[in-house]
Amino acid sequence: MALEITDANFEELVLKSDKPVLIDFWAEWCGPCRVVGPIVEELSKDYEGKAVVGKVDVDSNPNISMKYGIRNIPTLLVFKNGEIVDKQVGAVPKNILAQKLEAQMA
């Protein structure tokens, strides 16, 4: 299951991770987010132990959302060594997100 990333645990789970991290910035009221949600859950199972996959509820965690300039959701960010290395705005098929994660494992 995708981790719930919050303002409180962001640094520990994302910035200090030794694995690539995929974060889905989403909200309950967002239609396209409901399309991406199950894909993110699948990726969290597919990459268990190889990558960190999490979700940030933008309504509950405004600090992270502001820090990374999240204006449109869903926005998916890929982090490696605490830095953003890739970004996807809007709903896309699972294989696109998987490719973004795979690229950081090479």
C-alpha distance (Angstrom), angle and dihedral (degrees) to the residues before:
residue distance angle dihedral
M1 . . .
A2 3.78 . .
L3 3.80 113.3 .
E4 3.77 119.5 -112.8
I5 3.79 104.0 -120.4
T6 3.81 115.9 -158.9
D7 3.79 138.5 177.5
A8 3.82 85.9 -99.7
N9 3.84 100.1 52.1
F10 3.83 100.5 29.2
E11 3.79 96.5 99.9
E12 3.81 93.6 47.6
L13 3.83 97.7 43.9
V14 3.81 100.4 34.7
L15 3.79 114.6 19.4
K16 3.82 95.2 40.2
S17 3.81 96.2 40.8
D18 3.80 116.9 123.4
K19 3.82 89.2 -155.0
P20 3.81 130.7 65.5
V21 3.82 111.8 -86.5
L22 3.81 128.4 -147.3
I23 3.79 115.3 -165.1
D24 3.79 125.6 -170.4
F25 3.81 112.3 -154.5
W26 3.82 104.5 -156.2
A27 3.81 146.2 147.4
E28 3.79 134.7 -145.0
W29 3.84 93.0 -118.4
C30 3.83 95.4 50.3
G31 3.82 114.7 105.6
P32 3.83 98.4 -161.1
C33 3.83 88.2 47.3
R34 3.80 88.5 62.8
V35 3.81 88.0 56.3
V36 3.82 93.3 50.3
G37 3.83 95.7 41.7
P38 3.83 97.7 77.1
I39 3.83 90.2 44.5
V40 3.81 90.5 54.2
E41 3.83 89.4 49.4
E42 3.83 90.4 51.9
L43 3.81 91.1 49.2
S44 3.81 90.5 50.9
K45 3.82 88.7 58.1
D46 3.82 94.5 41.2
Y47 3.81 93.0 51.6
E48 3.79 99.7 36.0
G49 3.80 107.9 147.9
K50 3.82 92.1 9.4
A51 3.82 101.6 65.5
V52 3.79 140.4 7.0
V53 3.79 114.4 -114.7
G54 3.78 119.1 -171.5
K55 3.78 146.5 156.9
V56 3.80 130.6 -132.6
D57 3.80 118.0 -157.6
V58 3.82 100.2 -143.9
D59 3.81 92.9 -156.2
S60 3.81 92.8 55.8
N61 3.83 97.0 37.9
P62 3.81 108.8 42.5
N63 3.83 95.0 156.7
I64 3.82 95.9 65.3
S65 3.79 91.5 40.9
M66 3.81 91.9 52.6
K67 3.81 93.5 43.4
Y68 3.81 91.7 56.7
G69 3.81 95.5 38.0
I70 3.78 95.9 -117.4
R71 3.81 105.2 -179.4
N72 3.80 102.0 150.4
I73 3.77 127.0 43.0
P74 2.88 141.1 -113.1
T75 3.79 90.9 42.6
L76 3.79 117.4 164.5
L77 3.78 119.5 -161.0
V78 3.79 126.2 -167.8
F79 3.80 115.9 -152.0
K80 3.79 129.5 -167.8
N81 3.81 122.6 -179.7
G82 3.80 89.8 -6.6
E83 3.83 94.3 -55.9
I84 3.80 130.3 107.0
V85 3.81 107.1 -111.7
D86 3.80 100.6 167.5
K87 3.80 140.3 15.2
Q88 3.78 136.5 -164.8
V89 3.80 123.6 -172.3
G90 3.79 117.0 -164.0
A91 3.77 134.6 11.9
V92 3.81 116.9 -45.7
P93 3.82 134.7 168.3
K94 3.81 119.7 -83.8
N95 3.81 94.0 -109.1
I96 3.84 91.3 61.6
L97 3.81 91.9 55.1
A98 3.80 91.6 42.9
Q99 3.83 89.9 53.8
K100 3.82 90.4 52.1
L101 3.82 90.6 53.3
E102 3.81 93.7 42.9
A103 3.81 90.6 53.3
Q104 3.82 89.3 61.2
M105 3.80 94.1 51.0
A106 3.78 96.0 58.8
